Amino acid sequence: MTSPELSVVIPTHQRRAVLQRTLAGLAGQTVAGERFEVVVSIDGSTDGTPEMLAATAPTLPYALTVERADSAGPGAARNRGARPARGAVLLFLDDDILPTPSLVAEHLAGHAEADHAVVLGQVRVVPAARLSPWESYLVARYEQHYDKLDQPGYVLDFWDCLSGNVSIARALFDASDGFDAGFGACKHDDIEWGYRLAGLGAQFVYRQAALGYHQFSKSPAAGLRDAFTDGWSAVRLAHRYPALRARLLHARWAKQPAWRCAVARHLLAAPWRLHTAAAVAATLLRVTEPLPLPAALRRGVHRAAYHTQFWLGVRRECEPEEWGELAGTL
């Protein structure tokens, strides 16, 4: 059997419906089905995903392989999916990314044009998606990232290495030892991987036309959990690579107005203040989300809720002396 040129590796956890749409999108690629395969790595799902895959596989124009294990986090799931992959190029795609028809072709073209390439595709929210105000706030945060990549002359580096739509030569992936499964549910395991890839001489390449649409859905509770995880993940990465600490933590205040830094300094100086502010902001978010609010007031509620949770996550991972030093630099 001829090996495919590219293997799409999809880690998944409890997202049967969106995964099924993603697989259907891959069935409509401009690249012939025999040129690529798909490996779905199930990370402890209990929602009927294996049964859906068994029923769907015979209808697909590409080969589908399923790997299954207990939940160990997205990094471990990606590594598990990469092991049986036969392609010379590995394309890591999140289970909620709906690929446009040219996505696979664009990733292949990126590798044909650059050696040691790590090809980053574009991710945007599904057109005309009906988002809540909170979801719109969260989407705007990551869409700013792709707006930045679209700017002429922008030079990519490992900070841009997001794992939702990224491809890499199999040989370079193996040389990097893959994702660090020890990061578990961290939000920065892709940045950590990118940092190691940069040390191996990887060339980060952006393919705007390698577009995937994010099937985005996030409740206030889930979004706040993500913000909390962002915080402790940033500290964990800073502990491993002290050279990244300033950009992970201190740089967040570089463009903030003086009054906002003063408020943050006041909250961080006493843990009970931060916990109280986070609880109040989270309550305001839940109460006001369905209400018609002036745009500026709604932005303030969203920002307060997100960032107080982020700093609670930072505090969870910091040693007391480290926390005091961090609060004193604002």
C-alpha contacts under 8 A as a table, 3 or more apart, distances in Angstrom:
res1	aa1	res2	aa2	distance
3	S	86	R	6.00
3	S	87	G	6.38
4	P	7	S	7.01
4	P	34	E	6.33
4	P	35	R	4.74
4	P	36	F	4.76
4	P	37	E	6.36
4	P	86	R	6.48
4	P	87	G	5.10
4	P	88	A	7.73
5	E	35	R	5.40
5	E	36	F	5.70
5	E	86	R	7.97
5	E	87	G	4.80
5	E	88	A	5.64
5	E	89	V	6.46
6	L	35	R	6.75
6	L	36	F	4.74
6	L	37	E	6.60
6	L	86	R	7.58
6	L	87	G	4.25
6	L	88	A	5.90
6	L	89	V	4.64
6	L	90	L	5.82
6	L	91	L	7.01
6	L	108	L	7.56
7	S	36	F	5.57
7	S	37	E	4.90
7	S	38	V	5.63
7	S	39	V	6.99
7	S	85	A	5.85
7	S	86	R	6.55
7	S	87	G	4.86
7	S	88	A	7.67
7	S	89	V	6.26
7	S	90	L	4.98
7	S	91	L	5.99
8	V	36	F	7.32
8	V	37	E	6.13
8	V	38	V	4.60
8	V	39	V	6.07
8	V	90	L	6.03
8	V	91	L	4.62
8	V	92	F	5.91
8	V	93	L	6.72
9	V	38	V	6.00
9	V	39	V	4.86
9	V	40	V	5.99
9	V	41	S	7.26
9	V	78	R	6.71
9	V	81	G	5.77
9	V	82	A	6.47
9	V	85	A	7.81
9	V	90	L	6.85
9	V	91	L	5.93
9	V	92	F	4.86
9	V	93	L	6.16
10	I	38	V	7.51
10	I	39	V	6.22
10	I	40	V	4.80
10	I	41	S	5.98
10	I	78	R	7.04
10	I	81	G	7.26
10	I	92	F	6.09
10	I	93	L	5.22
10	I	94	D	5.65
10	I	95	D	5.77
11	P	40	V	5.97
11	P	41	S	4.67
11	P	42	I	6.08
11	P	43	D	6.82
11	P	74	P	6.36
11	P	77	A	5.40
11	P	78	R	5.63
11	P	81	G	7.20
11	P	93	L	7.63
11	P	94	D	6.37
11	P	95	D	6.38
12	T	15	R	6.56
12	T	19	L	7.55
12	T	40	V	7.11
12	T	41	S	6.14
12	T	42	I	5.11
12	T	43	D	5.83
12	T	45	S	7.57
12	T	74	P	7.85
12	T	77	A	7.77
12	T	94	D	7.41
12	T	95	D	5.62
13	H	42	I	6.17
13	H	43	D	5.23
13	H	44	G	6.37
13	H	45	S	5.02
13	H	71	S	7.94
14	Q	44	G	7.95
14	Q	45	S	4.90
14	Q	46	T	6.59
14	Q	47	D	5.65
14	Q	49	T	7.38
15	R	18	V	5.67
15	R	19	L	5.92
15	R	47	D	7.55
15	R	49	T	7.51
15	R	95	D	7.31
15	R	96	D	7.81
16	R	19	L	5.23
16	R	20	Q	6.20
16	R	47	D	6.64
16	R	48	G	6.88
16	R	49	T	5.03
16	R	52	M	7.33
17	A	20	Q	5.25
17	A	21	R	6.65
18	V	21	R	5.16
18	V	22	T	6.29
18	V	95	D	6.78
18	V	96	D	5.50
18	V	215	Q	7.19
19	L	22	T	4.95
19	L	23	L	6.22
19	L	95	D	5.05
19	L	96	D	6.13
20	Q	23	L	5.18
20	Q	24	A	6.27
20	Q	52	M	7.76
20	Q	53	L	7.99
21	R	24	A	5.00
21	R	25	G	6.22
21	R	98	L	6.86
22	T	25	G	5.04
22	T	26	L	6.41
22	T	95	D	6.52
22	T	96	D	6.57
22	T	97	I	6.22
22	T	98	L	4.84
22	T	99	P	6.67
23	L	26	L	5.10
23	L	27	A	6.43
24	A	27	A	5.02
24	A	28	G	6.90
24	A	60	L	7.87
25	G	28	G	5.38
25	G	29	Q	7.20
25	G	98	L	6.02
25	G	99	P	5.49
25	G	100	T	6.88
25	G	101	P	7.24
26	L	29	Q	5.58
26	L	99	P	6.32
26	L	101	P	7.39
27	A	33	G	7.46
27	A	60	L	6.18
27	A	61	P	6.09
27	A	62	Y	7.22
28	G	101	P	5.73
29	Q	32	A	7.12
29	Q	33	G	7.80
29	Q	100	T	7.41
29	Q	101	P	4.25
29	Q	102	S	5.96
29	Q	103	L	7.27
29	Q	104	V	6.90
29	Q	105	A	7.85
30	T	101	P	5.61
30	T	102	S	5.69
30	T	104	V	7.91
30	T	105	A	6.90
31	V	35	R	6.77
31	V	36	F	7.99
31	V	102	S	7.59
31	V	104	V	6.85
31	V	105	A	5.94
32	A	35	R	5.67
32	A	36	F	7.64
33	G	36	F	5.86
33	G	37	E	7.38
33	G	61	P	5.13
33	G	62	Y	4.47
33	G	63	A	7.76
34	E	37	E	7.27
34	E	61	P	7.60
34	E	62	Y	5.92
34	E	63	A	7.60
36	F	62	Y	6.65
36	F	63	A	7.68
36	F	87	G	7.22
37	E	62	Y	5.52
37	E	63	A	4.95
37	E	64	L	6.14
37	E	65	T	7.98
37	E	87	G	7.68
38	V	62	Y	7.17
38	V	63	A	6.28
38	V	64	L	4.95
38	V	65	T	6.33
39	V	64	L	5.84
39	V	65	T	4.68
39	V	66	V	5.74
39	V	67	E	7.26
39	V	81	G	5.87
39	V	82	A	7.71
39	V	84	P	7.98
39	V	85	A	6.79
40	V	64	L	7.51
40	V	65	T	6.29
40	V	66	V	4.93
40	V	67	E	6.17
40	V	81	G	6.45
41	S	66	V	6.01
41	S	67	E	4.67
41	S	68	R	5.81
41	S	69	A	7.98
41	S	77	A	5.65
41	S	78	R	6.87
41	S	80	R	6.61
41	S	81	G	5.01
42	I	45	S	6.21
42	I	49	T	7.87
42	I	50	P	7.95
42	I	66	V	7.34
42	I	67	E	6.03
42	I	68	R	4.68
42	I	69	A	6.43
42	I	77	A	7.02
43	D	68	R	6.42
43	D	69	A	5.73
43	D	70	D	5.77
43	D	71	S	4.50
43	D	72	A	6.61
43	D	73	G	7.04
43	D	74	P	7.50
43	D	77	A	5.91
44	G	68	R	7.21
44	G	69	A	5.80
44	G	70	D	4.26
44	G	71	S	4.11
44	G	72	A	7.75
45	S	48	G	7.46
45	S	49	T	6.73
45	S	70	D	7.99
45	S	71	S	7.53
46	T	49	T	7.17
48	G	51	E	5.42
48	G	52	M	6.32
49	T	52	M	5.09
49	T	53	L	6.19
50	P	53	L	5.13
50	P	54	A	6.20
51	E	54	A	5.12
51	E	55	A	6.31
52	M	55	A	5.24
52	M	56	T	6.05
53	L	56	T	4.99
53	L	57	A	5.82
53	L	66	V	7.89
54	A	57	A	5.60
54	A	58	P	7.80
55	A	58	P	6.88
56	T	59	T	5.60
56	T	60	L	6.86
57	A	60	L	5.54
57	A	63	A	7.70
57	A	64	L	6.14
60	L	63	A	7.35
60	L	64	L	7.91
67	E	80	R	7.14
67	E	81	G	6.33
72	A	75	G	7.97
72	A	76	A	5.92
72	A	77	A	7.00
72	A	181	A	7.62
72	A	184	G	6.31
72	A	185	A	7.91
73	G	76	A	5.65
73	G	77	A	6.35
73	G	181	A	7.18
73	G	184	G	4.78
73	G	185	A	5.09
74	P	77	A	4.95
74	P	78	R	6.13
74	P	181	A	7.91
74	P	184	G	7.17
74	P	185	A	6.82
75	G	78	R	5.19
75	G	79	N	6.32
75	G	179	F	5.20
75	G	180	D	6.28
75	G	181	A	5.08
75	G	183	F	7.52
75	G	184	G	6.91
75	G	189	D	6.87
76	A	79	N	5.14
76	A	80	R	6.08
76	A	179	F	7.00
76	A	180	D	7.35
76	A	181	A	4.66
76	A	184	G	7.55
77	A	80	R	5.01
77	A	81	G	6.14
78	R	81	G	5.10
78	R	82	A	6.16
78	R	92	F	7.41
78	R	179	F	7.39
79	N	82	A	5.07
79	N	83	R	6.49
79	N	178	G	6.23
79	N	179	F	6.46
80	R	83	R	5.56
80	R	84	P	7.91
81	G	84	P	6.54
81	G	85	A	6.86
82	A	85	A	5.11
82	A	90	L	7.33
85	A	90	L	7.67
87	G	90	L	6.44
87	G	170	R	7.31
88	A	169	A	5.91
88	A	170	R	5.19
88	A	171	A	7.59
89	V	108	L	7.80
89	V	167	S	6.73
89	V	168	I	5.65
89	V	169	A	4.37
89	V	170	R	5.24
90	L	167	S	5.37
90	L	168	I	5.39
90	L	169	A	6.12
90	L	170	R	5.95
91	L	107	H	7.77
91	L	165	N	7.14
91	L	166	V	5.72
91	L	167	S	4.02
91	L	168	I	6.56
92	F	163	S	6.48
92	F	164	G	6.51
92	F	165	N	5.79
92	F	166	V	5.38
92	F	167	S	5.94
93	L	97	I	6.74
93	L	163	S	7.16
93	L	164	G	5.03
93	L	165	N	4.76
93	L	166	V	6.81
94	D	97	I	5.53
94	D	163	S	7.54
94	D	164	G	4.73
94	D	165	N	6.79
96	D	214	H	5.93
96	D	215	Q	5.31
96	D	216	F	7.39
97	I	123	V	7.71
97	I	164	G	7.42
97	I	165	N	7.86
97	I	212	G	5.51
97	I	213	Y	5.36
97	I	214	H	4.68
97	I	215	Q	6.15
98	L	212	G	5.25
98	L	213	Y	4.82
98	L	214	H	6.23
98	L	215	Q	6.86
99	P	102	S	7.91
99	P	103	L	5.99
99	P	211	L	6.43
99	P	212	G	4.29
99	P	213	Y	6.32
100	T	103	L	5.57
100	T	210	A	7.58
100	T	211	L	5.83
100	T	212	G	5.68
100	T	213	Y	7.45
101	P	104	V	7.66
102	S	105	A	5.25
102	S	106	E	6.00
102	S	209	A	7.27
102	S	210	A	6.50
102	S	211	L	7.68
103	L	106	E	5.25
103	L	107	H	6.40
103	L	121	G	7.85
103	L	209	A	6.97
103	L	210	A	4.24
103	L	211	L	5.75
103	L	212	G	7.09
104	V	107	H	5.22
104	V	108	L	6.31
104	V	210	A	7.13
105	A	108	L	5.14
105	A	109	A	6.15
105	A	210	A	7.82
106	E	109	A	5.00
106	E	110	G	6.19
106	E	207	R	6.82
106	E	209	A	6.52
106	E	210	A	5.14
107	H	110	G	5.09
107	H	111	H	6.58
107	H	119	V	6.44
107	H	121	G	7.50
107	H	167	S	6.67
107	H	207	R	7.36
107	H	210	A	6.35
108	L	111	H	5.34
108	L	112	A	6.34
109	A	112	A	5.00
109	A	113	E	6.34
110	G	113	E	5.36
110	G	114	A	6.47
110	G	117	A	7.46
110	G	119	V	6.20
110	G	205	V	7.25
110	G	207	R	6.98
111	H	114	A	5.43
111	H	115	D	6.80
111	H	116	H	8.00
111	H	117	A	5.98
111	H	118	V	7.93
111	H	119	V	7.18
111	H	168	I	7.89
111	H	169	A	7.66
112	A	115	D	7.69
114	A	117	A	5.59
114	A	203	Q	7.68
115	D	203	Q	7.39
116	H	168	I	7.92
116	H	169	A	7.19
116	H	172	L	6.93
116	H	201	G	7.15
116	H	202	A	5.10
116	H	203	Q	5.73
117	A	168	I	6.34
117	A	169	A	7.20
117	A	202	A	5.85
117	A	203	Q	4.73
117	A	204	F	5.85
117	A	205	V	6.44
118	V	166	V	6.95
118	V	167	S	5.76
118	V	168	I	4.86
118	V	169	A	7.59
118	V	202	A	6.47
118	V	203	Q	5.94
118	V	204	F	4.84
118	V	205	V	6.00
119	V	166	V	5.59
119	V	167	S	5.11
119	V	168	I	6.48
119	V	204	F	6.06
119	V	205	V	4.77
119	V	206	Y	5.82
119	V	207	R	6.79
120	L	161	C	6.94
120	L	162	L	7.57
120	L	165	N	6.25
120	L	166	V	4.63
120	L	167	S	6.68
120	L	204	F	7.17
120	L	205	V	5.96
120	L	206	Y	4.80
120	L	207	R	6.12
120	L	210	A	7.88
121	G	165	N	5.27
121	G	166	V	5.91
121	G	206	Y	6.12
121	G	207	R	5.25
121	G	208	Q	6.05
121	G	209	A	7.23
121	G	210	A	4.65
121	G	211	L	5.84
121	G	212	G	7.45
122	Q	146	Y	6.68
122	Q	165	N	7.10
122	Q	206	Y	7.74
122	Q	207	R	6.86
122	Q	208	Q	5.31
122	Q	209	A	6.99
122	Q	210	A	5.84
122	Q	211	L	4.67
122	Q	212	G	6.24
123	V	143	E	7.75
123	V	146	Y	7.29
123	V	164	G	7.93
123	V	165	N	7.21
123	V	211	L	5.83
123	V	212	G	4.98
123	V	213	Y	5.66
123	V	214	H	6.36
124	R	143	E	6.56
124	R	211	L	7.54
124	R	212	G	6.55
124	R	213	Y	4.99
124	R	214	H	5.77
125	V	129	A	7.13
125	V	139	V	7.21
125	V	213	Y	5.17
125	V	214	H	4.61
125	V	215	Q	6.55
125	V	216	F	6.64
126	V	129	A	5.43
126	V	213	Y	4.86
126	V	214	H	5.66
126	V	215	Q	5.98
126	V	216	F	7.64
127	P	213	Y	7.81
131	L	134	W	7.80
131	L	135	E	5.53
131	L	136	S	5.81
131	L	217	S	7.72
132	S	135	E	5.07
132	S	136	S	6.14
132	S	289	E	7.86
133	P	136	S	5.04
133	P	137	Y	6.31
133	P	289	E	6.84
134	W	137	Y	5.10
134	W	138	L	6.40
134	W	219	S	7.85
134	W	220	P	6.86
134	W	289	E	7.06
134	W	302	H	6.79
135	E	138	L	5.11
135	E	139	V	6.02
135	E	216	F	7.80
135	E	217	S	6.91
135	E	218	K	6.10
135	E	219	S	7.56
136	S	139	V	5.08
136	S	140	A	6.05
137	Y	140	A	5.24
137	Y	141	R	6.60
137	Y	299	R	7.75
137	Y	302	H	7.16
138	L	141	R	5.26
138	L	142	Y	7.03
138	L	223	G	7.82
139	V	142	Y	5.57
139	V	143	E	6.04
139	V	216	F	7.95
140	A	143	E	5.00
140	A	144	Q	6.06
141	R	144	Q	5.54
141	R	145	H	7.25
142	Y	145	H	5.21
142	Y	146	Y	7.08
143	E	146	Y	5.21
143	E	147	D	6.21
144	Q	147	D	4.94
144	Q	148	K	6.23
145	H	148	K	5.20
145	H	149	L	6.53
146	Y	149	L	4.89
146	Y	150	D	6.20
147	D	150	D	5.13
147	D	151	Q	6.75
148	K	151	Q	5.46
148	K	154	Y	7.39
149	L	154	Y	6.25
149	L	156	L	7.54
149	L	206	Y	7.40
150	D	154	Y	7.57
150	D	208	Q	7.40
151	Q	154	Y	5.74
156	L	159	W	7.78
156	L	160	D	6.34
156	L	204	F	5.93
156	L	205	V	7.05
156	L	206	Y	7.67
157	D	160	D	5.80
157	D	161	C	7.33
157	D	198	A	7.59
157	D	204	F	6.14
158	F	161	C	5.16
158	F	191	I	6.32
158	F	194	G	4.58
158	F	195	Y	5.36
158	F	197	L	7.63
158	F	198	A	6.30
158	F	204	F	7.35
159	W	162	L	7.80
159	W	191	I	5.77
159	W	194	G	7.04
159	W	195	Y	7.64
160	D	191	I	7.52
161	C	166	V	7.52
161	C	190	D	6.29
161	C	191	I	5.87
161	C	194	G	5.51
161	C	204	F	7.77
162	L	165	N	7.13
162	L	166	V	6.98
162	L	190	D	5.70
162	L	191	I	6.78
163	S	166	V	5.58
163	S	190	D	5.63
165	N	212	G	7.36
168	I	172	L	6.77
168	I	173	F	6.39
169	A	172	L	5.34
169	A	173	F	6.25
170	R	173	F	5.06
170	R	174	D	6.18
171	A	174	D	5.20
171	A	175	A	6.19
172	L	175	A	4.93
172	L	176	S	6.24
173	F	176	S	5.18
173	F	177	D	6.48
173	F	178	G	5.62
174	D	177	D	5.10
174	D	178	G	6.22
175	A	178	G	7.76
176	S	193	W	7.73
176	S	196	R	6.71
176	S	197	L	6.24
176	S	200	L	7.54
177	D	180	D	7.89
178	G	193	W	7.19
179	F	189	D	6.84
179	F	190	D	7.23
179	F	193	W	5.79
180	D	183	F	5.93
180	D	189	D	6.76
180	D	192	E	7.98
180	D	193	W	7.23
181	A	184	G	5.66
183	F	186	C	5.41
183	F	189	D	6.16
185	A	229	T	7.96
186	C	189	D	5.99
186	C	229	T	6.52
186	C	230	D	7.31
186	C	232	W	7.94
186	C	233	S	5.17
187	K	190	D	7.68
187	K	229	T	6.49
187	K	230	D	5.58
187	K	233	S	5.82
187	K	234	A	7.93
188	H	191	I	5.20
188	H	192	E	6.21
188	H	230	D	7.53
188	H	233	S	5.98
188	H	234	A	6.78
188	H	237	L	7.11
189	D	192	E	5.04
189	D	193	W	6.17
190	D	193	W	4.96
190	D	194	G	6.08
191	I	194	G	4.89
191	I	195	Y	6.12
192	E	195	Y	5.11
192	E	196	R	6.55
192	E	237	L	7.09
193	W	196	R	5.28
193	W	197	L	6.20
194	G	197	L	4.88
194	G	198	A	6.10
195	Y	198	A	5.20
195	Y	199	G	6.57
196	R	199	G	5.10
196	R	200	L	6.59
197	L	200	L	5.00
197	L	201	G	6.61
197	L	202	A	5.46
198	A	201	G	5.18
198	A	202	A	5.07
198	A	203	Q	7.43
199	G	202	A	7.35
207	R	210	A	5.40
208	Q	211	L	6.41
218	K	222	A	5.89
218	K	223	G	5.87
219	S	222	A	5.17
219	S	223	G	6.05
220	P	223	G	5.14
220	P	224	L	6.15
220	P	285	L	7.19
220	P	286	R	6.69
221	A	224	L	5.27
221	A	225	R	6.28
222	A	225	R	5.08
222	A	226	D	6.29
223	G	226	D	5.05
223	G	227	A	6.33
223	G	306	Y	7.80
224	L	227	A	4.96
224	L	228	F	6.24
224	L	282	A	7.86
224	L	305	A	7.27
224	L	306	Y	6.09
224	L	309	Q	6.29
225	R	228	F	5.12
225	R	229	T	6.20
225	R	309	Q	7.71
226	D	229	T	5.01
226	D	230	D	6.07
227	A	230	D	4.96
227	A	231	G	6.45
227	A	306	Y	5.83
227	A	307	H	7.16
227	A	309	Q	5.65
227	A	310	F	4.84
227	A	313	G	7.66
228	F	231	G	5.22
228	F	232	W	6.72
228	F	309	Q	4.84
228	F	310	F	4.57
228	F	311	W	7.24
228	F	312	L	6.34
228	F	313	G	4.46
228	F	314	V	7.72
229	T	232	W	5.44
229	T	233	S	5.84
229	T	310	F	7.21
229	T	313	G	6.05
230	D	233	S	5.15
230	D	234	A	6.08
230	D	310	F	6.13
230	D	313	G	7.03
231	G	234	A	5.32
231	G	235	V	6.66
231	G	309	Q	7.63
231	G	310	F	4.44
231	G	311	W	5.85
231	G	312	L	7.03
231	G	313	G	4.23
231	G	314	V	4.42
231	G	315	R	7.97
232	W	235	V	5.18
232	W	236	R	6.19
232	W	310	F	7.72
232	W	313	G	4.46
232	W	314	V	4.61
232	W	315	R	7.40
232	W	316	R	6.48
232	W	317	E	5.33
233	S	236	R	5.05
233	S	237	L	6.19
233	S	313	G	7.89
233	S	314	V	7.83
234	A	237	L	5.25
234	A	238	A	6.14
234	A	248	L	5.94
234	A	249	L	7.18
234	A	314	V	7.26
235	V	238	A	4.92
235	V	239	H	6.11
235	V	245	R	7.72
235	V	248	L	7.77
235	V	249	L	7.79
235	V	314	V	6.06
235	V	317	E	6.28
235	V	318	C	6.96
236	R	239	H	5.15
236	R	240	R	6.49
236	R	317	E	7.01
237	L	240	R	5.16
237	L	241	Y	6.12
237	L	244	L	7.79
237	L	245	R	7.90
238	A	241	Y	5.04
238	A	242	P	5.07
238	A	243	A	7.45
238	A	244	L	5.75
238	A	245	R	4.64
238	A	248	L	7.00
239	H	242	P	5.73
239	H	245	R	7.70
241	Y	244	L	5.73
241	Y	245	R	7.19
242	P	245	R	5.19
243	A	246	A	7.26
244	L	247	R	5.62
244	L	248	L	6.11
245	R	248	L	5.10
245	R	249	L	5.98
245	R	250	H	7.28
246	A	249	L	5.50
246	A	250	H	4.78
246	A	251	A	5.82
247	R	250	H	6.07
247	R	251	A	4.90
247	R	252	R	7.36
248	L	251	A	6.66
248	L	252	R	7.33
249	L	252	R	5.78
250	H	253	W	6.08
250	H	254	A	7.36
250	H	326	L	7.67
250	H	329	T	7.56
250	H	330	L	7.61
251	A	254	A	5.09
252	R	255	K	7.31
252	R	256	Q	7.78
253	W	256	Q	5.19
253	W	261	C	6.88
253	W	330	L	6.95
256	Q	260	R	6.42
256	Q	261	C	6.66
257	P	260	R	5.52
257	P	261	C	6.60
258	A	261	C	5.17
258	A	262	A	6.19
259	W	262	A	5.00
259	W	263	V	6.30
260	R	263	V	5.14
260	R	264	A	6.22
261	C	264	A	5.03
261	C	265	R	6.02
261	C	330	L	6.01
262	A	265	R	5.05
262	A	266	H	6.23
262	A	330	L	7.62
263	V	266	H	5.12
263	V	267	L	6.31
264	A	267	L	5.11
264	A	268	L	6.00
264	A	330	L	7.63
265	R	268	L	5.23
265	R	269	A	6.03
265	R	327	A	5.99
265	R	328	G	7.26
265	R	330	L	6.08
266	H	269	A	5.36
266	H	270	A	7.32
266	H	273	R	7.98
267	L	270	A	6.00
267	L	271	P	7.09
267	L	273	R	5.14
267	L	274	L	4.91
267	L	277	A	7.73
268	L	271	P	6.10
268	L	273	R	7.27
268	L	274	L	6.02
268	L	327	A	5.76
269	A	273	R	7.99
269	A	324	G	7.47
269	A	327	A	6.45
270	A	273	R	5.51
270	A	274	L	6.88
271	P	274	L	5.18
271	P	275	H	6.26
272	W	275	H	5.09
272	W	276	T	6.02
273	R	276	T	5.10
273	R	277	A	6.03
274	L	277	A	5.11
274	L	278	A	6.04
274	L	308	T	6.83
274	L	312	L	7.23
275	H	278	A	5.13
275	H	279	A	6.18
275	H	312	L	7.22
276	T	279	A	5.17
276	T	280	V	6.17
277	A	280	V	5.14
277	A	281	A	6.00
277	A	308	T	6.95
278	A	281	A	5.13
278	A	282	A	6.03
278	A	304	A	7.66
278	A	305	A	6.30
278	A	308	T	5.00
278	A	309	Q	6.06
278	A	312	L	7.89
279	A	282	A	5.20
279	A	283	T	6.21
280	V	283	T	5.16
280	V	284	L	6.18
281	A	284	L	5.05
281	A	285	L	6.14
281	A	301	V	6.54
281	A	304	A	5.96
281	A	305	A	4.69
281	A	308	T	7.77
282	A	285	L	5.07
282	A	286	R	6.40
282	A	305	A	5.31
283	T	286	R	5.24
283	T	287	V	6.13
284	L	287	V	5.12
284	L	288	T	5.78
284	L	301	V	6.84
285	L	288	T	5.46
285	L	289	E	5.69
285	L	301	V	6.20
285	L	302	H	6.68
285	L	305	A	6.77
286	R	289	E	5.61
287	V	290	P	7.20
287	V	291	L	7.80
288	T	291	L	5.10
288	T	292	P	7.87
288	T	293	L	7.67
293	L	297	L	6.57
293	L	298	R	6.00
294	P	297	L	5.41
294	P	298	R	6.28
295	A	298	R	5.16
295	A	299	R	6.17
296	A	299	R	5.17
296	A	300	G	6.25
297	L	300	G	5.05
297	L	301	V	6.37
298	R	301	V	5.14
298	R	302	H	6.21
299	R	302	H	5.10
299	R	303	R	5.96
300	G	303	R	5.16
300	G	304	A	6.02
301	V	304	A	5.22
301	V	305	A	6.06
302	H	305	A	5.23
302	H	306	Y	6.09
303	R	306	Y	5.28
303	R	307	H	5.98
304	A	307	H	5.45
304	A	308	T	5.90
305	A	308	T	5.64
305	A	309	Q	6.40
306	Y	309	Q	5.44
306	Y	310	F	6.29
307	H	310	F	4.79
307	H	311	W	6.23
308	T	311	W	5.24
308	T	312	L	6.19
309	Q	312	L	4.97
309	Q	313	G	6.29
310	F	313	G	5.15
310	F	314	V	6.38
311	W	314	V	4.75
311	W	315	R	6.07
312	L	315	R	5.08
312	L	316	R	6.26
313	G	316	R	5.13
313	G	317	E	6.72
314	V	317	E	5.52
314	V	318	C	6.23
315	R	318	C	5.10
315	R	319	E	7.90
315	R	323	W	6.53
318	C	322	E	5.87
318	C	323	W	5.65
319	E	322	E	5.11
319	E	323	W	6.11
320	P	323	W	5.10
320	P	324	G	6.28
321	E	324	G	5.16
321	E	325	E	6.27
322	E	325	E	5.12
322	E	326	L	6.13
323	W	326	L	5.07
323	W	327	A	6.12
324	G	327	A	5.23
324	G	328	G	6.12
325	E	328	G	5.15
325	E	329	T	6.57
326	L	329	T	5.47
326	L	330	L	7.30
327	A	330	L	5.88
